């Protein structure tokens, strides 16, 4: 009985020690993952993506809509890590989701090199995606639409961050996209790239999508962030993905899929367009 009791006591003590070590290790991992170094580490940013060129922008059939590419990944352009080191690390950013995904933008960004691209961004927050557009395309102009009411001081943070690249190429429009986009349509504005990252409510997304489509030039690319977002619940009115799917049904046959994952992008059909589109899996 004494021997058995000693064994039990020894195992119990060892179990407590292992549990304490496991908790300490978990705490270290959480601290590392929350650190700025981890978020902007080039090794983490060098995510993989495959760029498979097609012949031209053409309307997508119903079958094509369901066959977004799932091609094997390949090494990403190292410019993503360079941007992280040169700009993101120097700015004031509390999240780096765009840095994680900009590699998937190369198929349409590379087509705009040297063309003076007109870019419209709906929802800018701290300006991380805006900075990447400006940095990646030095001759592009950018219109940023945001209410800047996400948190106190956010507009000043946006201004300081885009100034790290080139604020002179930015037209900042403060206001609700549902009204601002109507004004842009009335102006006859056109964009070669539209990045939709505003409200996550279904009806708002439908409005942003419909107005963005009118502003998108033939052959241009429409990108939706948070396609897979479902943190607001299962209600369709609270999820952007279902609204985006509904919009794509309305414009079926008038676009070509570019990529689909957490983000979704399509190219607007342009007859006889001399452009290349790469289809990728951005999950």
SVG drawing of the C-alpha trace seen along z (x, -y; Angstrom):
<svg xmlns="http://www.w3.org/2000/svg" viewBox="-31 -66 43 68">
<polyline fill="none" stroke="black" stroke-width="0.4" points="0.0,0.0 2.9,-2.4 4.7,-1.7 1.5,-2.2 0.8,-5.4 4.3,-6.7 3.8,-5.9 0.5,-7.7 1.9,-10.8 4.9,-10.8 2.7,-10.6 0.4,-13.3 3.3,-15.6 4.7,-14.9 1.3,-15.5 1.1,-18.9 4.5,-19.8 3.6,-18.9 0.4,-20.9 2.3,-24.0 4.9,-23.6 2.2,-23.3 0.4,-26.5 3.7,-28.4 4.4,-27.2 0.9,-28.2 1.4,-31.6 4.7,-32.0 3.1,-31.0 0.2,-33.5 2.7,-36.3 4.7,-35.5 1.6,-35.4 0.4,-38.7 3.8,-40.4 4.4,-42.8 7.5,-40.8 5.5,-37.7 2.8,-39.5 5.3,-41.3 7.9,-38.5 8.8,-37.9 8.6,-34.2 5.0,-34.4 4.3,-36.9 5.8,-34.7 2.6,-32.8 2.1,-30.7 0.0,-31.4 -0.2,-30.2 -0.6,-32.5 -2.1,-30.7 -2.7,-33.0 -5.7,-32.7 -6.2,-34.1 -8.5,-37.1 -11.3,-38.5 -14.5,-36.8 -18.0,-36.2 -18.2,-33.4 -20.7,-30.6 -22.7,-29.0 -20.2,-26.2 -17.2,-28.5 -18.7,-30.3 -18.5,-27.0 -15.0,-26.1 -12.8,-28.7 -9.2,-27.6 -7.7,-25.4 -4.3,-25.1 -1.2,-24.1 0.5,-26.9 3.8,-28.5 6.3,-30.9 4.8,-34.4 6.4,-37.5 9.0,-38.7 7.7,-42.3 5.1,-41.5 7.7,-41.0 9.5,-44.1 6.4,-46.1 6.0,-44.8 9.6,-45.8 9.5,-49.2 6.0,-50.5 3.9,-48.3 6.7,-48.1 7.0,-51.9 3.3,-52.7 0.7,-52.5 -1.3,-49.4 -3.2,-47.2 -4.0,-44.5 -2.3,-43.0 -5.0,-41.0 -4.3,-42.9 -0.6,-42.1 -1.5,-38.5 -3.5,-38.5 -2.0,-41.1 -0.1,-38.3 -3.4,-37.2 -3.8,-40.7 -0.7,-40.3 -2.8,-38.9 -4.6,-42.2 -2.1,-44.6 0.7,-43.5 -1.6,-44.3 -1.9,-47.9 1.8,-48.6 2.6,-51.9 -1.0,-52.5 -1.9,-55.2 -4.5,-52.9 -7.5,-54.5 -8.3,-52.7 -11.4,-53.0 -11.3,-51.7 -14.5,-51.4 -13.5,-51.1 -9.9,-52.3 -9.6,-52.2 -5.9,-52.6 -4.9,-52.7 -2.9,-49.5 -4.5,-48.3 -4.3,-51.9 -0.6,-52.0 0.0,-48.8 -1.9,-50.0 0.2,-53.2 3.4,-51.4 2.8,-48.7 1.6,-51.0 3.7,-54.3 1.7,-56.0 -1.8,-55.0 -4.3,-57.4 -6.5,-56.3 -9.9,-57.4 -10.6,-56.3 -14.1,-56.3 -14.7,-55.8 -16.7,-57.3 -13.6,-57.1 -15.8,-56.6 -14.4,-53.2 -12.5,-54.6 -11.3,-57.9 -8.3,-59.3 -8.5,-56.8 -8.6,-59.4 -5.4,-61.0 -3.8,-57.5 -4.9,-56.9 -3.4,-60.2 -0.1,-59.5 0.1,-56.0 -0.6,-56.9 1.9,-59.8 4.5,-57.1 4.1,-56.3 2.5,-59.3 -0.6,-61.1 -0.6,-63.4 -2.1,-60.6 -5.0,-60.0 -8.4,-61.5 -10.0,-61.0 -13.8,-61.2 -15.3,-61.1 -18.8,-59.8 -21.2,-56.9 -20.4,-54.8 -24.1,-54.6 -24.1,-58.3 -20.5,-58.9 -20.7,-56.3 -23.8,-57.8 -22.0,-61.1 -19.1,-59.4 -21.5,-57.8 -23.0,-61.2 -19.5,-62.6 -18.9,-59.9 -16.0,-58.5 -14.4,-55.3 -12.0,-52.9 -9.8,-50.1 -9.8,-48.5 -12.5,-48.6 -11.8,-47.2 -14.9,-46.7 -14.1,-46.4 -16.8,-48.5 -19.9,-47.4 -20.4,-43.7 -24.2,-43.9 -25.8,-42.1 -27.9,-44.9 -25.0,-47.4 -22.8,-45.0 -25.4,-44.7 -25.5,-48.5 -21.7,-48.9 -21.5,-46.1 -24.1,-47.5 -22.6,-51.0 -19.1,-49.7 -20.0,-47.8 -21.2,-51.0 -18.0,-52.7 -15.8,-49.8 -14.3,-50.3 -14.6,-47.4 -11.7,-45.0 -11.4,-46.3 -11.3,-44.1 -13.8,-44.2 -12.4,-42.8 -14.5,-41.9 -12.9,-41.5 -14.4,-39.2 -16.3,-37.0 -16.2,-34.2 -17.0,-36.5 -19.7,-35.0 -18.9,-36.5 -22.2,-38.3 -24.2,-35.1 -26.1,-32.9 -28.7,-35.6 -28.2,-36.3 -28.6,-40.0 -25.6,-40.0 -23.2,-38.1 -21.4,-39.7 -20.8,-36.4 -24.4,-35.7 -24.9,-39.3 -21.9,-39.0 -23.2,-35.7 -26.6,-37.4 -24.8,-40.2 -22.8,-37.8 -26.1,-36.1 -27.3,-39.5 -24.1,-40.0 -23.7,-36.4 -22.2,-36.2 -20.6,-39.7 -17.5,-38.8 -14.6,-36.4 -13.6,-34.8 -10.2,-35.8 -10.0,-34.2 -12.2,-33.1 -11.4,-32.4 -11.6,-34.7 -11.6,-37.4 -13.3,-37.2 -12.4,-39.0 -13.9,-39.1 -12.9,-40.9 -15.6,-42.9 -16.2,-41.6 -14.6,-43.7 -15.1,-42.7 -11.8,-42.3 -9.9,-43.2 -6.2,-42.6 -5.5,-41.6 -4.5,-38.5 -6.2,-37.2 -4.7,-34.7 -7.1,-32.5 -6.1,-31.5 -7.4,-29.9 -7.2,-32.6 -8.4,-30.6"/>
</svg>
